[in-house]
């Protein structure tokens, strides 16, 4: 079995490859998205995963794996948008977009390493259903933070919730790759 760092990097690299290809196809049209729109895009994907899990069937071709990839990539977009601010029509160069993506992945990776140290890789024993549910919880928390004008009293901010979403999606992709979860 591969170590977590290697598996994490492979999962993120697969997501990044799709992200960069879509950037080449569509440009950075996502720059227009406000935080709530990014959250809603992730919400739709997480809810679809949950529906497929519950119904044990699907009618649209994209599988659960591709939805987790989309979730991870939209959470990266969310972090980039928070950093750049001012959602607007703006076409960023592919190399700039790649650098921004990598910067946010590194931030999420560093957080994962710290939490993995403290939690002892508990995620390896989690169900795919839990990953979908926890992602939905993080999204609902972001929505509440937005209703509070972006302020929290004691809790982590929007960025920390996006990072957790990235890491839950990466863990789900690793377990799918290992054959422990449905794809």
C-alpha positions as CSV (number, residue, x, y, z in Angstrom):
1,X,0.0,0.0,0.0
2,X,1.2,3.5,-0.8
3,X,1.7,6.1,1.9
4,X,-0.8,8.8,2.5
5,X,1.4,11.5,1.0
6,X,1.8,9.7,-2.3
7,X,-1.9,8.7,-2.5
8,X,-2.9,12.3,-1.6
9,X,-0.7,13.7,-4.3
10,X,-2.0,11.2,-6.9
11,X,-5.6,12.1,-6.1
12,X,-4.9,15.8,-6.2
13,X,-2.9,15.5,-9.4
14,X,-5.8,13.8,-11.1
15,X,-8.1,16.6,-10.0
16,X,-5.5,19.3,-11.1
17,X,-5.2,17.7,-14.5
18,X,-8.9,18.0,-15.1
19,X,-8.9,21.5,-13.7
20,X,-6.1,22.7,-16.0
21,X,-7.7,21.0,-19.1
22,X,-11.0,22.8,-18.3
23,X,-9.2,26.0,-17.8
24,X,-7.7,25.6,-21.3
25,X,-11.2,24.8,-22.7
26,X,-13.2,27.5,-20.8
27,X,-10.7,30.0,-19.4
28,X,-11.3,31.2,-15.9
29,X,-15.1,31.9,-16.3
30,X,-15.4,30.7,-12.7
31,X,-13.8,34.0,-11.6
32,X,-17.3,35.5,-11.8
33,X,-18.5,33.2,-9.0
34,X,-19.3,34.7,-5.6
35,X,-18.7,32.5,-2.5
36,X,-22.4,31.5,-2.3
37,X,-22.3,30.3,-5.9
38,X,-19.1,28.2,-5.3
39,X,-20.8,26.7,-2.2
40,X,-23.9,25.9,-4.2
41,X,-21.9,24.2,-6.9
42,X,-20.3,22.0,-4.3
43,X,-23.6,21.5,-2.6
44,X,-25.2,20.2,-5.8
45,X,-22.4,17.6,-6.2
46,X,-22.4,16.5,-2.6
47,X,-26.2,16.1,-2.6
48,X,-26.0,14.1,-5.8
49,X,-23.4,11.7,-4.2
50,X,-25.7,11.3,-1.2
51,X,-28.8,10.6,-3.5
52,X,-26.8,8.0,-5.5
53,X,-25.7,6.4,-2.2
54,X,-29.2,6.3,-0.9
55,X,-31.0,5.1,-4.1
56,X,-28.1,2.9,-5.1
57,X,-28.7,3.9,-8.7
58,X,-28.0,6.8,-11.0
59,X,-29.4,8.1,-14.3
60,X,-26.6,10.5,-15.3
61,X,-23.2,9.2,-16.5
62,X,-20.9,11.0,-14.1
63,X,-19.9,8.6,-11.3
64,X,-19.3,9.4,-7.6
65,X,-15.6,9.6,-8.2
66,X,-16.0,12.4,-10.8
67,X,-18.3,14.3,-8.3
68,X,-15.6,14.1,-5.6
69,X,-13.2,15.5,-8.2
70,X,-15.6,18.3,-8.9
71,X,-16.0,19.0,-5.2
72,X,-12.3,19.2,-4.7
73,X,-11.8,21.5,-7.7
74,X,-14.6,23.8,-6.7
75,X,-13.3,24.1,-3.1
76,X,-9.9,25.1,-4.6
77,X,-11.8,27.7,-6.7
78,X,-13.4,28.9,-3.5
79,X,-10.0,29.4,-1.8
80,X,-8.6,31.1,-4.9
81,X,-11.7,33.4,-5.0
82,X,-11.2,34.3,-1.3
83,X,-7.6,35.1,-1.9
84,X,-8.1,37.2,-5.1
85,X,-11.3,38.8,-3.9
86,X,-13.7,40.8,-6.1
87,X,-15.3,38.1,-8.2
88,X,-15.3,39.5,-11.6
89,X,-15.1,38.7,-15.3
90,X,-11.4,38.1,-15.6
91,X,-9.4,35.7,-17.7
92,X,-6.3,34.5,-15.8
93,X,-3.4,32.9,-17.7
94,X,-3.2,29.1,-17.4
95,X,0.2,29.4,-15.8
96,X,-1.1,31.9,-13.2
97,X,-4.2,29.7,-12.6
98,X,-1.9,26.6,-12.2
99,X,0.2,28.5,-9.6
100,X,-2.8,29.6,-7.7
101,X,-4.2,26.1,-7.7
102,X,-1.0,24.6,-6.5
103,X,-0.7,27.2,-3.7
104,X,-4.1,26.3,-2.3
105,X,-3.4,22.5,-2.7
106,X,-0.2,23.0,-0.7
107,X,-2.2,24.8,2.1
108,X,-4.7,22.0,2.2
109,X,-2.0,19.3,2.1
110,X,-0.1,21.0,5.0
111,X,-3.4,21.1,7.0
112,X,-4.0,17.4,6.2
113,X,-0.6,16.4,7.5
114,X,-1.1,18.2,10.8
115,X,-4.6,16.7,11.3
116,X,-3.5,13.3,10.2
117,X,-0.7,13.4,12.8
118,X,-3.2,14.3,15.6
119,X,-6.1,12.0,14.4
120,X,-4.0,9.1,13.3
121,X,-5.5,8.7,9.8
122,X,-9.0,8.0,11.2
123,X,-10.3,8.9,7.8
124,X,-9.2,5.5,6.5
125,X,-12.0,3.8,8.5
126,X,-14.7,6.3,7.5
127,X,-17.5,5.5,5.1
128,X,-18.1,7.3,1.9
129,X,-21.5,8.4,3.2
130,X,-19.7,10.2,6.1
131,X,-17.5,12.1,3.6
132,X,-20.5,13.3,1.7
133,X,-22.3,14.2,4.9
134,X,-19.4,16.1,6.4
135,X,-18.9,18.0,3.2
136,X,-22.6,19.0,3.4
137,X,-22.1,20.1,7.0
138,X,-19.1,22.3,6.0
139,X,-21.2,23.9,3.2
140,X,-24.0,24.6,5.6
141,X,-21.5,26.2,8.0
142,X,-20.1,28.4,5.2
143,X,-23.7,29.5,4.3
144,X,-24.2,30.4,8.0
145,X,-20.9,32.4,8.0
146,X,-22.1,34.2,4.9
147,X,-25.3,35.1,6.6
148,X,-23.2,36.4,9.5
149,X,-21.5,38.8,7.0
150,X,-18.4,36.5,6.9
151,X,-17.8,36.8,10.7
152,X,-17.4,34.1,13.3
153,X,-17.2,34.5,17.1
154,X,-15.2,31.3,17.9
155,X,-15.3,29.1,14.9
156,X,-13.0,28.7,11.9
157,X,-13.7,30.8,8.8
158,X,-14.8,30.0,5.3
159,X,-11.2,29.1,4.2
160,X,-10.8,26.4,6.9
161,X,-14.1,24.8,5.8
162,X,-13.0,24.8,2.2
163,X,-9.7,23.1,3.2
164,X,-11.7,20.4,5.1
165,X,-13.8,19.9,2.0
166,X,-10.7,19.5,-0.1
167,X,-9.3,16.9,2.2
168,X,-12.5,14.9,2.6
169,X,-12.8,14.8,-1.1
170,X,-9.2,13.7,-1.5
171,X,-9.7,11.0,1.2
172,X,-12.8,9.7,-0.6
173,X,-10.8,9.6,-3.9
174,X,-8.0,7.6,-2.2
175,X,-10.5,5.1,-0.8
176,X,-12.2,4.8,-4.2
177,X,-8.8,4.1,-5.8
178,X,-8.1,1.5,-3.2
179,X,-11.5,-0.2,-4.0
180,X,-12.9,0.4,-0.5
181,X,-15.6,2.7,-1.6
182,X,-18.0,2.8,-4.6
183,X,-16.8,4.8,-7.6
